[in-house]
Each structure stands twice: as C-alpha cells, then as structure tokens.
Amino acid sequence: MGENANTNAAGEPTPRRLFCYAGGLLRPGRVIRILTLAGLKPRIGLPSSDDLVGVWGRSPLAHRGETIAAKRGAKLLRIEDAFLRSIHPGRMGAPPIGLLLDQSGVHFDASTPSDLEQMLLRDPLDDGALLTRARDGIGRLMASDLSKYNSHDQALPPPAPGYVLVVDQVRGDASVRFGGATEATFREMLVFAQEEHPGKRVIIKSHPESIAGLRVGYYGPEHVSARVSLLADPISPWALLEGAVGVYTVSSQLGFEAILAGHRPRVFGKPFYAGWGLTADENPVPRRHRILTRPQLFAAVMLKYPVWYDPCRDQLCRFEDALDHMEAAVRAYREDRHGHVAVGMRLWKRGPLQKVFGGEKRLRFEENPARALDRARTEGRELLVWAGKDSDALTGDVVKRRVEDGFLRSRGLGAALVPALSLVTDDLGIYYDPTKESRLERLILSGPPPGGVARAERLRARLIRDGLSKYNLGGGLPDMPVGHRILVPGQVEDDASIRLGTDAVATNLALLERVRAENPGAVVIYKPHPDVEAGLRTGAVPEADLARLADVVALHADPVALIEVVNEVWTMTSALGFEALIRGVAVTCLGAPFYAGWALTRDLGQVPARRRVRVEMEALIHAALIAYPRYFDPVSGLACPVEVVAERLAKGEVPRLGPVNRGLSKLQGLLASYACLWR
C-alpha cells in the first residue's frame, strides 16, 4: 500500500472493512490509528469476499485470520512494522511510526512474492526526483544515526576497525523461519565468516531485543574463541558497519543497512534485500533477477512500500516527515536518557521545562551549584543550566548543557511568562557568546546533511510566507518617510548577548549615534525592544536623543512588517538581524551575533577568527533553526521538528497563559524594577 494506497476522488483513502482476530490489531493505539488513516476500518465479525482480513505478519496468531479468510473468500492483509520504527523495540511498548500493509505476502517470507518484491521486480525506479529523495534519505539516516530501533548509545565507541561483523537475530523469529533458515544456518554462517577472512577478528552483534533482555539469540558464550567475541553493548549500527571489513547475516535488517553503508553483505537467508545484485547470496531466490542500485532499493523499501505516520499532526505522511519526527524524538531521548539536574531555572519556567526535558526522567531542580554538581555526579545525571546562570562553580566531570530560548520561540514574550516552544541546548558554549566555540558554530561549519539545503529552503519560504519571527507579536506599521530606510532594533542593554558580544557600541543610544553618523541622509527607523517598551528591562533611549537621531520610532510595530519595507538593518546582536537575513535584507553588525562572520553580513564589530568562513544562507538556516534547537509541540506534547512549531505558530495553535502566569504577568507592570524575579 504505502504511497500507492487507494484513494477516492477527493484524494482521501477509500474506507474498507478490515476484520481482525488478534488483540494487537483491535486495541486502541498507534497501530489502529494508522490503519484507520489508511482508509481501513478494523473490526471483529465475519468478512464477506469484498472485505480484508488483517493479520500480523506471520505471527503465531495469524492462523486465525488466515483460516477465516480462506473460508469466506476474503483477501488477507499482512501487517508489519516499517523499517524505521521507534526508539525502543515494540516489546517494550514503543509504538511504530510506520506500518507495512501487504496484500500479497510478507516481506520476510520468500515462499510467496510480497507486494515489496513485486515492486522491486516491476516498478519503474528510475525517476530522478525519487532517486534524489532516496539518496537524501540514506544520507540522513546515516547522519542522524537512525536505525529501525534507536536506543543505542552514541557515547559507546565501536571496536577498532578491521573486524568481520556477524549479525545475530532472536531465536525463532519469523524472519528466520520463513527465510528458510535454522539454527544450523547460524552455525554455518559463523564458520564461513572465519574461513573467508583468515586471521581477522570476528564480532557477533547481538539483536537489540537480546541486549534489552527480551529474547535470546542464536549465539552465546559457547561460540566465543580467541578470534570470535560477542558484542552485547548498544553500539550504533552505523558505527559498527563503518569499521567492518565484511558483514554476514541471515535475514537481519542490519544487512539492508549494510548495503546502504556500502557493503556487499554475505546473506544466508532470503530477506527482502537479497537477490537484487547488492548481496552475496548463499540461498538465492531464483525469481529475483533484476539488478538494482542502492538508491533504487531504498526508494522501494522506504519511500514507496511503507505507510508512514506523523504523530504530531496525526496524519499519514511521506518518509521525510516521519524521519523529521524521529530525528526530534531520538535527539530528545539521547540528551535526556540519563536525566538532568537543572540549575538557574526560574520558578515559572520549571513546568514547561519539565515537559520538554523530563520525558525520560523527571528533572531535579537545584539552586546551589555545588549541590547540583554533587547530585548530578551521584545520580549519574547531566547538568542542565540556564545559560545566563552558568558559572565556574558548575564545572566538573559531568556533561553540562546550557539552555536558552530558540530563534522561533513563541507567540509572546518570555518576559511576559509565555513558555518557549523551542529551546537550544549547548554542551560547548552558547550561541550568543562569541568568546567561546558553541555547538551552533560547529553545526554551521559542518554544513547541512543530505537534503538539508532543500529543507532549509522550504522552511525559509514558509517563514516568509507566514510572517513568522522569534516572538510573533504582530502589531501595526507606522507611516514611513520616503528614502533609504534603515531599521535599527533596540535591545535589552544588560542582556548577555550585549555584555559578551559587543565592544565599542554596547548601548542603544551608541548604536543610534553610529548609524546616524555613517548615514546622515538615511531614514532611520528605531524599534525599541518589546521588553523595554513594556518597562520590564533596561535599554530605554531618552526622548530628546530619539528626536535627533531617529526619523521614526516604531512603537509596538510588527518586526517582520518593518523588515519588509526597509533597505537594510543595523544592529548590535539582535535576532532581528537574522530574521532580516532570512528575508534577503542587508545587515550590518556592530557586535558579533551568531549569524555574523560567515560572509552574509557586513561586520563592523570584532568577529572571532574561527568564523571567517563563507557559508550559504541555507546552511545558516539549517543550523540555527533545524539542527540546533529542540522543539516542543504544544498540541501532542511530543518532541517535534521545526516545521510543526512553524505550523502551530502560523495557525495560532499555541498555549495560552494559565491563571498563575496571567496574574504574575500583570504584577510585573507594578514591579518592573524587580525584573530579576521572572527573568
């Protein structure tokens, strides 16, 4: 089914009754939701010849549906997990992000050609756009270190390269039984691996379910020798494949990934990826005679065959959208799996931070740096510190991630106690501090992954189309005099980005004076910072100075609307400069914001020498808006990609202030001089 699923005239899946006789296909949850969205109506009862009977692959309970389908003349639909599934195995309760819906067979049973096999045999797989998607998909999986299951630990180093990799599977698995293999096949495979690579180390990789203690594999301590070792550590599959000189498998999906990584695996079973000229087959399937390239194989297996699901938008989607979600979910898991001790977090932020970072283990909040460091060390947690509260007292032998608001934050101000939908985490420095290398700088320098430029282009177009910015406050647009217009965004003068990222020009007044001195005939438009306008932060410019230096003071104006009617922007370190770059407006920097130094701005401030590299705008957008921040979907409550948050902001599907925050926000107007209470 997948991208070829039947649709009606409106482009929606055609509903069809699906009779099921196993609880897993009838129990409310992700599987039944995907089936429903695919136009199927799971139910119990007796089918007619026009109906489908759903069974889970070749499971022990599949015979129930097979028997009823045969008696009633109904067609079988075999259902399986897609090849990019989840963080943890399904036996641990993790829902899948995609399904395989096959009306001919099942991909691992070579006795009958499945829909996938027929697709690989007959479908035209030479379309340029499809193959570009396939190549990008392969590259993204490898760059993001994603496999079918994703609980592996990136901190674990792989063995020294030069070994032969033998892939174990779980004992009695259907893919082994229906792939024509037995326990003897695994013994034979291990012998071949040693004989064909004399003198080489042989490493047997355990299955993720064996590593998790859920099921046993075919190999045990009795197979260990001077040359052969068992690897039960959750090491990245891609890292293992990179160091291998040969790969041996019966029918594991790791054999498919070995092909994608450039190997020609030795295959002893009859998996879906064997027989297409990309494997060395011990037991070939005679009817498979087509020669395919790696992108062609990937296009059928990952782009055309599965039905993919977007859990944030609750809809079926393309592979790329499912991959976007998996990247966000797996990143959150990898960063949060050990838990955090959070330091320097204001009381009003703690609830939202718990939602974002407490999915694996609840955050533990501490105010005292010494206690926080000791607790993190004792409990095996990492430190999570609000970047502005970082100090030398928080330096130790634990991982420390500095946290700040992202660049596509919310619809409303943080100073107004509106929670952020994006937060950056940085284990090196923080983006606004040019005195130290940040994780953002590394992402900019490394460039986007395959497909990243096109994704950044799409995001850029969406931001421009929907008028999205960091805070999305809206507002009017003042009358604009004719002439060469320069927008000057005011900033909070005690902000860390000013303290750390400026030198000679470090106040709003000094910025205006510099702009006017160098552009005496220009129309200077000054936009005060919203927090300063609200009287919540420092940085107000005296009215007399505004009158002599600015032609327009754009109070409560929409920053995006202002950008669209000016010729250039002059700034110290404001994020509005980045938003201007996105929209193709020239930017002059008198400080060193994260977007300065890449040959995209005119830099009059002191930019670190390590940044003096030319990058494309799409590379900056990908790093700053896609790869660096973490995003939280307020509707589903899940980690999500930037595109979901952009959609929520455009549609206004964002959280409203609760009664406590509303009360505190009003109180700020009376206690503006005590802003340290909420900052």
C-alpha positions in Angstrom: 0.0 0.0 0.0 2.2 2.9 1.2 2.4 5.8 -1.3 0.3 3.7 -3.7 -2.7 3.4 -1.3 -6.1 3.6 -2.9 -7.8 7.0 -2.8 -11.2 8.4 -3.7 -11.9 11.4 -5.9 -11.1 13.8 -3.1 -7.7 12.2 -2.6 -8.7 10.5 0.7 -8.1 6.8 1.4 -11.1 4.7 0.4 -12.6 3.2 3.5 -12.6 -0.6 3.6 -13.6 -3.0 6.3 -10.7 -4.9 7.9 -11.6 -7.9 10.1 -9.1 -8.7 12.8 -8.8 -11.5 15.3 -5.8 -10.5 17.4 -6.0 -8.0 20.2 -3.0 -6.0 19.0 -4.9 -5.1 15.8 -8.0 -4.1 17.7 -6.6 -2.4 20.8 -6.8 1.4 20.7 -3.4 2.9 19.9 -0.9 3.9 17.2 -1.4 0.7 15.0 -5.2 1.0 14.8 -4.9 4.8 14.2 -2.5 4.3 11.2 -4.8 1.6 9.8 -7.8 4.0 10.2 -6.0 6.8 8.5 -5.0 4.4 5.7 -8.7 4.0 4.9 -9.3 0.7 6.8 -11.9 0.1 9.5 -10.7 -2.5 11.9 -13.5 -4.6 13.4 -14.5 -8.1 14.6 -17.0 -10.3 12.9 -17.2 -12.3 9.7 -16.0 -10.8 6.5 -17.5 -11.0 3.0 -15.5 -11.6 -0.1 -15.1 -7.8 -0.6 -13.5 -7.3 2.8 -10.0 -7.6 4.0 -8.8 -9.8 6.9 -5.9 -8.3 8.8 -3.1 -10.5 10.4 0.2 -9.5 11.9 2.8 -10.8 9.5 3.4 -14.5 10.2 2.7 -14.3 14.0 1.6 -17.3 15.9 -2.0 -15.9 15.9 -2.0 -15.2 12.2 -3.6 -18.6 11.5 -6.9 -17.4 12.9 -7.3 -14.7 10.2 -5.8 -17.0 7.5 -8.4 -19.7 8.2 -11.4 -17.3 8.2 -10.2 -15.5 5.1 -9.9 -18.8 3.3 -13.4 -19.9 4.3 -15.0 -16.6 3.5 -13.2 -15.8 0.3 -11.7 -12.6 1.7 -8.3 -11.2 0.9 -5.6 -11.2 3.5 -3.7 -8.0 4.5 -0.5 -8.8 6.3 0.6 -6.0 8.7 4.2 -5.5 9.9 6.3 -2.7 11.4 8.1 -0.4 9.0 11.9 -0.5 8.7 12.3 2.8 10.7 10.2 2.0 13.8 10.8 3.7 17.1 13.4 4.3 19.9 12.8 1.0 21.8 11.5 -2.3 20.5 7.8 -2.9 20.3 8.0 -5.5 23.1 8.9 -2.6 25.4 5.6 -0.9 24.4 7.0 1.6 21.9 4.5 2.5 19.1 5.6 2.3 15.5 6.0 5.3 13.3 5.0 3.4 10.2 3.5 0.1 9.0 3.9 -2.3 6.1 0.5 -3.2 4.6 0.9 -6.1 2.2 -1.9 -7.8 0.3 0.3 -10.4 -1.4 2.5 -11.8 1.3 5.0 -10.5 3.9 8.4 -9.1 3.1 10.5 -11.7 5.0 8.6 -14.8 3.6 10.3 -15.7 0.3 7.9 -18.5 -0.4 5.4 -16.0 -1.8 6.2 -12.8 -3.7 5.2 -9.9 -1.4 4.0 -6.5 -2.6 7.5 -5.3 -1.9 9.1 -8.0 -4.0 6.8 -7.3 -6.9 7.6 -3.6 -6.6 11.3 -4.3 -6.7 10.8 -6.6 -9.7 8.5 -4.4 -11.8 8.1 -0.8 -10.7 9.9 1.9 -12.6 12.6 3.1 -10.2 14.5 5.4 -12.4 12.6 8.7 -11.7 15.2 11.4 -10.9 13.2 13.1 -8.2 12.5 9.7 -6.5 16.2 8.7 -6.6 17.2 12.1 -5.2 14.8 11.5 -2.3 16.3 8.1 -1.8 19.9 9.3 -1.8 19.0 12.1 0.6 17.1 9.6 2.8 20.1 7.3 3.0 22.4 10.2 3.9 20.0 11.5 6.5 19.7 8.1 8.3 23.4 7.8 8.5 24.0 11.4 9.5 21.3 11.2 12.2 22.5 7.7 13.3 19.0 6.2 12.9 18.1 2.6 12.5 15.0 0.5 13.0 15.4 0.7 16.8 17.3 3.7 18.3 18.2 3.0 21.9 21.9 2.6 21.1 24.3 4.8 23.0 26.4 7.1 20.8 28.9 7.6 23.6 30.0 3.9 23.3 32.9 3.6 21.0 32.9 0.9 18.4 35.7 -1.8 18.3 38.9 -0.9 16.5 38.2 -1.2 12.7 39.2 -4.3 10.7 36.8 -6.9 12.0 34.2 -9.2 10.4 30.7 -8.4 11.6 28.3 -11.4 12.1 24.8 -10.4 12.9 22.8 -12.4 15.4 19.0 -12.5 15.5 16.4 -13.5 18.0 15.8 -17.2 18.3 12.6 -18.5 16.5 11.9 -15.1 14.8 9.5 -15.4 11.9 12.0 -13.7 9.6 14.4 -16.6 10.3 11.8 -19.4 10.0 10.2 -18.1 6.8 13.5 -17.1 5.4 14.5 -20.7 5.1 17.0 -20.7 7.9 17.6 -22.7 11.1 19.9 -22.8 14.0 22.3 -24.7 11.8 22.4 -21.8 9.4 23.8 -19.5 12.0 26.5 -22.0 12.9 27.3 -22.3 9.2 27.5 -18.6 8.8 30.0 -18.2 11.6 32.2 -20.8 10.1 32.1 -19.1 6.7 32.9 -15.7 8.3 36.1 -17.2 9.8 37.2 -19.2 6.8 36.7 -16.4 4.3 38.6 -13.9 6.4 41.5 -15.8 7.8 43.2 -14.1 10.7 40.6 -11.4 11.1 38.7 -10.7 14.3 35.0 -11.8 14.2 32.5 -9.8 16.2 29.0 -11.2 16.7 26.5 -8.4 17.2 23.5 -9.2 19.4 20.0 -8.1 18.5 18.5 -5.1 20.3 15.9 -7.3 21.9 18.6 -9.6 23.2 20.5 -6.6 24.6 17.3 -5.5 26.3 16.9 -8.9 27.8 13.6 -9.6 26.0 14.6 -12.6 23.8 17.7 -14.8 23.4 19.7 -15.0 20.2 21.4 -17.9 18.3 24.9 -17.1 19.6 26.1 -17.5 23.2 29.3 -17.8 25.2 30.0 -21.2 23.6 30.7 -19.5 20.3 33.4 -17.3 21.8 37.0 -18.1 20.9 40.4 -16.4 20.5 39.1 -14.8 17.3 35.4 -14.6 18.0 33.7 -12.2 20.5 30.2 -11.4 21.4 29.1 -7.7 21.4 26.2 -7.0 23.6 26.8 -3.3 24.1 24.2 -1.0 22.4 26.7 0.5 20.0 25.5 2.4 16.9 24.8 0.1 14.0 26.2 2.6 11.6 29.4 2.9 13.6 29.8 -0.9 13.6 29.3 -1.0 9.8 31.9 1.6 9.3 34.6 -0.4 10.9 33.7 -3.8 9.4 35.6 -5.4 6.5 32.8 -7.9 5.9 29.2 -8.3 7.0 27.4 -11.7 7.4 23.7 -12.0 8.1 20.8 -14.4 7.8 17.9 -12.0 7.3 18.5 -9.1 9.8 17.6 -5.6 8.7 21.2 -4.7 9.5 22.0 -6.5 6.2 19.9 -3.8 4.4 21.7 -1.1 6.3 25.0 -2.7 5.4 24.1 -2.3 1.7 23.3 1.4 2.3 26.6 1.8 4.1 28.4 0.5 1.0 28.9 -3.2 1.9 28.0 -6.2 -0.1 26.8 -8.4 2.8 27.0 -12.2 2.7 23.4 -13.4 3.1 22.4 -16.9 4.3 18.6 -16.5 4.4 16.2 -15.0 1.9 15.4 -11.4 3.2 13.7 -8.8 1.1 17.0 -7.1 0.2 18.7 -10.3 -1.2 18.7 -11.1 -4.9 19.0 -7.7 -6.5 22.7 -7.7 -7.2 23.7 -6.0 -4.0 24.4 -9.0 -1.8 26.3 -12.3 -2.0 23.6 -14.8 -1.6 24.1 -18.3 -0.2 20.5 -19.3 -0.8 19.3 -17.2 -3.8 15.6 -16.7 -4.8 15.5 -17.7 -8.5 12.7 -15.4 -9.4 14.6 -12.3 -8.3 16.7 -11.4 -11.3 16.6 -7.6 -11.5 19.7 -5.7 -10.8 19.1 -2.6 -8.7 21.2 0.2 -7.3 21.3 1.2 -3.7 19.0 4.3 -4.2 16.5 2.2 -6.2 16.3 -0.4 -3.4 15.9 2.3 -0.8 13.2 4.1 -2.9 11.0 1.0 -3.0 11.7 -0.2 0.6 11.5 3.1 2.4 9.7 5.6 0.1 7.0 3.6 -1.8 6.2 0.5 0.3 5.5 1.7 3.9 2.7 3.7 5.3 4.3 6.5 7.4 2.6 8.4 10.2 3.2 11.8 11.7 2.2 11.6 15.4 2.2 15.4 15.9 -0.2 16.2 13.1 -2.0 12.9 13.5 -1.9 12.1 9.8 -0.2 9.9 7.2 2.9 11.4 5.7 5.9 10.9 3.5 9.0 9.2 4.7 10.8 12.5 5.1 8.1 13.8 7.5 8.4 10.6 9.6 12.1 11.0 9.6 11.8 14.6 10.7 9.8 13.4 13.7 12.2 10.5 14.5 15.2 12.8 14.5 13.5 15.1 17.0 12.3 12.2 19.2 15.6 10.4 19.2 17.6 13.6 19.9 15.4 14.2 23.0 15.9 10.6 24.1 19.6 10.8 23.6 20.0 14.0 25.5 17.6 13.2 28.3 18.1 9.4 28.8 20.3 9.9 31.9 18.2 12.6 33.4 19.2 16.1 34.4 19.8 18.2 37.4 18.5 21.7 36.4 20.2 24.8 37.7 19.3 28.5 37.4 15.7 27.9 36.3 13.1 30.5 37.3 10.1 29.1 39.1 7.6 30.0 36.3 9.8 28.1 33.7 10.0 24.8 35.6 6.7 23.4 34.5 7.4 24.0 30.8 11.0 22.7 31.2 9.7 19.5 32.8 7.6 18.9 29.7 10.5 19.4 27.3 13.3 17.7 29.2 11.6 15.4 31.6 10.3 12.8 29.2 12.8 10.1 30.2 13.5 11.0 33.8 11.9 13.9 35.7 14.1 16.9 36.2 15.6 17.6 39.6 15.9 21.3 40.3 18.7 22.8 42.4 19.7 26.4 43.1 23.0 25.8 44.8 25.7 25.0 42.1 27.8 22.8 44.4 24.7 20.7 45.4 23.6 20.5 41.8 27.0 19.2 40.7 27.2 16.7 43.5 23.7 15.4 42.8 24.4 15.0 39.1 27.6 13.1 39.8 25.9 10.9 42.5 22.8 10.1 40.5 24.5 9.7 37.1 22.7 12.7 35.7 23.7 15.5 33.4 23.6 19.2 34.3 21.0 21.5 32.6 21.8 25.1 33.3 20.1 28.3 32.1 22.9 29.8 30.0 22.9 33.2 31.8 23.3 31.4 35.2 26.3 29.3 34.2 29.4 29.7 36.3 32.8 28.1 37.0 31.2 26.5 40.1 29.3 24.2 37.7 32.4 22.8 36.1 33.1 19.2 36.8 33.2 15.7 35.5 29.6 15.6 34.3 28.0 16.6 31.0 26.7 20.2 31.1 24.2 21.6 28.7 23.4 25.3 28.6 19.8 26.2 27.8 18.4 29.2 26.1 15.3 30.2 24.1 15.4 29.3 20.4 15.0 31.6 17.5 11.4 30.6 16.7 10.2 30.9 20.3 6.6 31.6 20.8 3.7 33.9 20.3 4.5 36.3 23.1 7.5 37.3 25.2 9.4 35.3 27.8 9.3 38.4 30.0 5.5 38.1 29.8 5.9 34.5 31.1 4.9 32.9 27.8 6.6 29.4 27.6 9.0 28.7 24.8 8.2 26.2 22.0 11.9 26.0 21.1 15.0 25.8 23.4 18.6 25.3 22.4 20.9 23.0 24.4 24.6 23.5 24.0 27.3 21.3 25.5 30.2 23.5 24.2 29.2 27.1 24.9 26.1 29.2 24.0 25.3 30.9 20.7 25.4 34.5 21.9 28.8 34.2 23.5 31.4 34.7 20.7 34.3 34.3 23.2 33.8 30.5 23.1 33.0 28.0 20.5 29.4 26.9 20.5 27.6 23.8 19.2 25.8 26.1 16.8 29.2 27.2 15.3 30.1 23.6 14.7 26.8 22.9 13.0 27.2 25.9 10.7 30.7 24.8 9.8 29.8 21.2 9.2 27.0 22.1 6.8 23.6 20.6 6.3 23.1 16.8 5.9 21.9 15.4 2.6 18.6 17.0 1.8 19.3 19.7 4.4 19.6 22.6 1.9 16.2 21.8 0.3 14.6 21.5 3.7 16.1 24.9 4.8 14.8 26.5 1.6 11.3 25.2 2.3 11.5 26.4 5.9 12.7 29.8 4.7 9.8 30.1 2.3 7.4 29.2 5.0 8.7 31.7 7.5 8.5 34.5 4.8 5.0 33.4 3.7 3.6 33.2 7.2 5.4 36.2 8.6 7.0 34.3 11.4 9.6 35.6 13.8 11.0 34.9 17.2 8.1 36.2 19.2 5.4 36.7 16.6 3.8 39.7 18.4 2.2 41.3 15.4 1.5 44.9 15.6 1.0 47.8 13.2 3.2 49.6 10.8 3.9 53.4 11.3 3.9 55.8 8.4 7.3 55.6 6.6 9.0 58.5 5.0 10.4 58.0 1.5 14.1 57.4 1.2 16.8 54.9 2.1 15.3 53.2 5.2 17.5 51.7 7.9 15.9 49.7 10.6 17.7 49.8 14.0 16.4 47.3 16.5 16.8 48.2 20.1 18.0 45.6 22.6 17.9 44.9 26.3 21.2 46.5 27.4 22.0 44.2 30.3 21.4 41.1 28.1 24.2 38.6 28.0 24.5 38.9 24.2 25.3 42.6 24.7 27.8 42.0 27.5 29.6 39.2 25.7 29.1 40.1 22.0 29.8 43.8 21.7 32.8 46.1 22.2 32.8 49.8 21.3 29.0 50.0 20.7 27.1 48.4 23.6 24.0 50.6 24.2 21.0 51.5 22.1 22.0 55.2 22.2 25.5 54.5 21.0 24.0 52.3 18.2 21.7 55.1 17.0 24.5 57.6 17.1 26.8 55.3 15.0 24.0 54.7 12.4 23.2 58.4 12.1 26.9 59.4 11.9 27.5 57.0 9.0 24.2 57.5 7.2 23.3 61.2 7.6 20.8 61.2 4.8 19.0 58.0 5.6 15.6 57.4 7.1 16.4 55.9 10.5 13.7 53.7 12.0 14.2 52.8 15.6 12.3 49.8 17.0 12.5 49.5 20.8 12.8 46.0 22.2 9.4 44.7 23.4 10.6 44.0 26.9 12.0 47.6 27.1 8.7 49.0 25.7 6.8 47.1 28.4 9.1 48.6 31.1 10.4 45.2 32.1 14.1 45.5 31.1 16.7 48.2 30.7 17.6 50.0 27.5 15.3 53.0 27.0 16.7 55.8 25.0 15.9 59.4 26.2 13.2 61.0 24.1 15.4 64.0 23.2 18.0 61.7 21.7 15.4 59.8 19.8 14.1 63.0 18.4 17.5 64.0 17.0 18.7 60.5 15.9 15.6 58.7 14.6 13.1 59.7 11.9 10.6 57.1 13.1 10.2 55.4 16.4 8.2 52.2 15.7 6.4 51.5 18.9 4.5 48.2 19.1 5.3 47.6 15.5 5.4 44.2 13.7 9.2 43.5 13.2 8.6 41.4 10.1 6.4 44.1 8.5 9.2 46.6 9.3 11.9 44.3 7.7 9.8 44.1 4.5 9.7 47.9 4.0 13.4 48.8 4.8 16.6 48.7 2.7 18.9 47.5 5.5 19.2 46.7 9.2 21.9 47.9 11.5 22.2 46.0 14.8 24.5 45.1 17.7 23.4 41.4 18.2 19.7 41.4 17.8 17.9 38.2 16.5 16.0 40.6 14.2 19.2 40.8 12.1 18.9 37.1 11.5 15.3 37.5 10.5 16.3 40.2 8.1 18.9 37.9 6.5 16.2 35.3 6.0 14.2 37.8 4.0 17.2 38.9 1.9 17.7 42.3 3.6 21.3 43.6 4.0 22.5 43.6 7.6 25.3 45.5 9.3 26.5 44.2 12.7 28.3 46.3 15.2 28.7 43.3 17.6 29.3 39.6 17.0 25.9 37.8 16.9 25.8 34.1 15.9 25.0 35.0 12.3 28.0 37.4 11.8 31.3 36.3 10.4 30.0 34.0 7.6 30.2 36.5 4.7 26.4 37.1 5.0 26.6 40.4 6.9 28.8 43.5 6.9 30.7 43.1 10.1 32.0 46.3 11.9 32.4 44.5 15.2 35.0 42.0 16.3 34.1 38.6 14.9 36.1 35.5 16.1 38.7 34.4 13.5 37.3 30.9 13.6 34.2 32.1 11.9 35.8 33.7 8.9 34.4 31.1 6.6 31.9 31.7 3.8 28.6 29.8 4.2 25.4 29.8 2.3 22.3 31.2 3.8 20.6 27.8 3.8 23.4 26.3 5.8 22.9 29.0 8.5 19.1 28.5 8.5 19.5 24.7 8.8 22.0 25.0 11.7 20.1 27.8 13.6 16.5 26.7 13.1 16.6 23.0 12.3 19.6 21.3 13.9 20.5 23.5 16.9 17.2 23.9 18.8 14.8 21.4 20.3 11.1 21.9 19.6 8.1 21.0 21.7 4.7 20.5 20.2 2.0 22.1 22.5 -0.8 20.0 20.9 0.6 16.5 21.0 3.1 17.1 23.9 5.8 15.5 21.9 9.3 16.5 20.7 8.8 17.7 17.2 10.6 19.2 14.2 10.7 22.9 13.5 8.0 22.5 10.8 5.4 21.5 13.3 6.1 24.5 15.5 6.0 26.8 12.5 2.6 25.4 11.6 1.3 25.9 15.2 2.5 29.5 15.3 1.0 30.3 11.9 -2.3 28.8 12.9 -2.3 30.2 16.4 -2.3 26.7 17.9 -0.2 27.7 20.9 -0.7 27.5 24.7 -2.5 30.3 26.4 -1.2 31.7 29.7 -2.6 30.0 32.7 -4.2 32.0 35.6 -1.0 32.0 37.6 1.1 33.3 34.7 -1.5 35.8 33.8 -1.5 37.1 37.4 2.3 37.2 37.5 2.4 39.0 34.1 0.1 41.7 35.4 2.1 42.0 38.5 5.2 42.7 36.5 3.8 46.1 35.4 3.7 47.1 39.1 7.1 45.6 39.9 9.1 46.4 36.8 12.1 47.4 38.8 12.3 43.9 40.2 12.6 42.0 36.8 15.0 39.6 38.4 12.0 37.8 39.9 10.9 36.5 36.5 13.9 36.6 34.2 
